[in-house]
Amino acid sequence: MTTRIAMALIGSLVLAAPHPASAQESTAMTPSRQEQNRAFVQAAFDRWAQGQGDVFALVADDVTWQIMGADPDVAKTHHSREALMAAAARPLAARLRTPLKPSVRKIWADGDDVLVHWDGSAELVNGTPYRNSYLWILTLQDQRIVAVTAFLDIPAFKAALALPAPVE
């Protein structure tokens, strides 16, 4: 009798305990902050590719943006959004006839860090193509980009900047 009661109790405990698959399913239904960050950045790049703004709108005013490389003219750390825009983004944009269009190769996320490997293309003011490949390591806080480590083809960037900017 004792064995039957013990078996019945064990059986009822097994049925009442959460099934491991159920626990995984409920976790999968609630996206992690990591996945939310990845999706947020993906959506921003998708909008940019469709001509609806760019990722720079998400950059915090006090961002730390480090461009990696050995060229002292380009490889620098900018300590604000305005410094980045003045030193890199606006000078490039002034030499593009068409907006820079991103094409994402892959996006990875690890907590608040999101890595984006993407190619950018546009037409330069002289009619030649601008093509560059980038890897940005973005750190997010409250859906703002607060830090970036950026890798890019510096010679392609400098060749674009060597063109005269149109007079406005």
N, C-alpha and C positions, 0 to 999 in steps of 0.2 A: 504494500500500500504506500509506504513512504517513497519508494522509487517512482511510482506513478504520480504522486503529488509533486515530487521534485521535478520530474520530466514536464509536467503540466506547467509548473511555474517557470521553468527555463523556456519552454515554448512560448508562453505569453510574454516574457521579457524580450525574446528575440523578435516577436511580431511588433511589440510596442517600440522597440529601439529604432531610431532613424536609420534607414538603409544608407550605406555609403554613397550609392549613386544619387539618392535624393539630396544628400548634402552637397554633392558636386553640382547637381542641377541648380539648386538654389543659389549657390555661389556664382555659377555661370550666368545666371539671369541678372545679377547685379554687377554692372561693369566696375572694375577696379579704377582707382584714380589714375593708374598707369594707362589703362585702356581708354579712359575718358580723355586724358592728355593726348594720346596718339590720335584718337578720332578728331579731337579739336584741331590739331595741327593739320591733319589730312583734309578736313573741311576748309580750312583757311587756304591751303594750297589749291584745292579744287576751285574755290571761288576766284583765286588769283588767275588760274589757268583759263577761266571763263571770262576774264577781263573785268571782274568785279572787285577792284581794289588789289591790295597786296598784303603780304605777311607783315610788312613794316608797321602797319597800323596796330599790330598786337604788341609791339615792342614798348616796354616800359620806358618812361622818360629817363630813369637812372640806370639803364641797362649797362652791363659790361660786355662789350662785343670785341672779342679777340680774333683777329685775322692771322692765321698761322702761315709761316713761311720764312724764307731767308731774305726777302727783298725789303729793305728798310723803308722804301716809299709806300709800300702797301701793307706789309705785315706789321700791324700795330694793334694796340688795344685802345678802343674808344670807350670813354666812361659816361656817355650819355647818348640818347637817341639822336639828339641834334648833332653831336660830334660825328656820329656814324653817317648821318644823312649828308652832312656838309663835306665830309672827306671821301665818301665812297658812293653812296646811292645816287645823290643828285648829279655828281660829275659823270657817272655812267649814263644815267637817264638823259642827260643833255646831249649825249652822242648817239642816242638811239633814235631811229626814224619811227620804229614801231615799238610798242611796249614789250618789255621782257616777259616772255611766256615760260612758266615753269612746266617741266614734265618730271613728275616724281618717279624715281626708280623703286625706292623702298623707304618705308618709315618703320622705325623700331622705337619702343618705349621701355624705359626702366625707371619706374617711380615718376619723379618730376622731370626727368631728362627724356627728351625726344630727339632721336637722330633722324635726319632727313637727307637722303642721297637724291639729288635732283640735278637735272640739266636745264639750263636756261638758254633760250634762243630769241633773237630779235634781228632786225635789220638795222645796220649802222647808218649814220647820216650820209656816208659815201656810197651807199647801196650794197655794201658787202655784208655777209652774215656775221653776226656775233653769236658765238657758241661757247658755253662754259659749263663745266661740271662742278658741282658744289657738294660738300658734306657739311651740314650744320648740326651741331650738338646744341640743342636749345634746352634751357632750364626754365620751367614754368612755375609761376606762383599765381594762384587765383586767375587763371586764364590770361596771364600777361607773360611775355618773354622777358625774363630778368637777367639772363646771361646767355652768351653764345660763344662757342668756339667754332670758327668757320675755316674750312679748307676749300680752296678753289684753284683754278688754273690761273696763276698770277700773270704769266706772260700774255694770255688772251685778254685779261682785264686791262693790263697796261697798254696793250696795242690799241684797245678801244679808247682809252683815255688820251692816247697820243694824237688822236684825230682832233682837229679844231672843233670847238663847240660852236654851234650856230649862234649868231648874234641875235638877241631878242629885241 
